[in-house]
Amino acid sequence: MHTHLSESARQLPRADEAERILRACVHCGFCTATCPTYQLLGDELDGPRGRIYLIKQVLEGEPVSTSTQAHLDRCLSCRNCETTCPSGVEYHNLLDIGRAVVDRQVPRPPGQRLLRAGLRAVVPRSGAFKALVRAGQALRPLLPASLKDKLPAHVVAPRQRLTPRHARHVLLLEGCVQQALSPNTNAAATRLLDRLGISVKPVHEAGCCGAVDYHLDAQARGLDRARRNIDAWWPAIEAGAEAIVQTASGCGAFVRDYGHLLEQDPRYAAKAATVSALSRDLVQVLQAEPLERLGVCTEQRLAFHCPCTLQHALKLGGAVEGLLQRLGFHLTQVPDGHLCCGSAGTYSLTQPTLARQLRDNRLNALESGNPQLIATANIGCQLHLGGAGRTPVRHWIEIVEAALEPGAVEATEIVPRP
């Protein structure tokens, strides 16, 4: 695509990157065929190709309007378009650049500013978020339906974690929302890794990955959180940690991007690249381990919802499904498995109408094979799909642990079968 950035745009730190991405687009339109918002709304400007043109106009100095901002806001950042793009357009990076420019030029209405500031203030702080969740559960009968959907009726308390004791050890990103709303997910991952001879070394100084701030008009603050995590993890990395593991693919996608996002920071570029290289989704760690020795005993029918961050950002589509089938689970067929459920981080709060439409469509597809449970790999998808109150939704690692043979959960060592 032919483009000429304005003088002001050329002063942006990522100006060369934006121009390179714009020039890579050949306007073929393959992206629109797989864009969830374009499928719902049928508006060219609510598809990747249209949004690329809007960002191009912004960077070339054309006037920016609230309409431009609205079309960019309606993007889920699901990156489905990147999976189908024959030209390798790095759409999500261009979107980040364009949104930052637009947000500086177009003030948001007071209600939107308050919502976004509130989410940035509470969600990344696990302690504050836990307190808010407890208050919400106590007041649940008084809450509007839109907020009740976001709170699970019951939070499964985490079982005990084991003290690190193996030579092999990894780090685990605890996350923010997941600690309050699904704390047993990380606990189950820790116990299963321990049974495989891998200890999880706690790093309490590490916090939110930074994605919440970064995608809610506070990119600099999001990158500061990334730097703090790098500082927190670095001593353990130097001590030989094999990987930095994430059980939430949304967090994993952002951590994997640290190296790119901080490549112009002379103090953190090299460390960020190392962290990105060590970043692993939980399924990547478990794939290479002798899982058959765990003694999983199940005939459950599962539908797996593959989060966009897992299949489009991390390129791990099919990985969890393959692992579950390897362990003996029966997976139902799910039509249009590439489409987004509408969670998309905080999207279900900032764009609730579209998010509910996408959720209902996704659930209809997931339930078409009559599964007993829906499994997923991201806390946002889990809460959003589960909020409909239909088929139960759980993280796949909790389902695996619950299916261990009687007594296996308490076992501490893998004993090879004869």
TASUL-V121078 format. One record per helix or strand of 3 or more residues. SS is the DSSP state (H for helix, E for strand). FROM is the first residue (numbers start at 1). TO is the last residue. Records with the same first field share a line. If there is no record, write none. Layout:
SS=FROM-TO + FROM-TO
//
This chain:
H=9-11 + 15-24 + 30-33 + 36-41 + 44-46 + 48-59 + 66-73 + 80-84 + 91-105 + 110-122 + 126-138 + 140-142 + 145-148 + 177-181 + 184-195 + 211-214 + 219-238 + 249-256 + 258-261 + 269-278 + 282-287 + 291-294 + 308-313 + 319-326 + 347-350 + 352-369 + 379-386 + 396-402
E=169-173 + 244-246 + 279-281 + 301-304 + 373-376 + 393-395
//
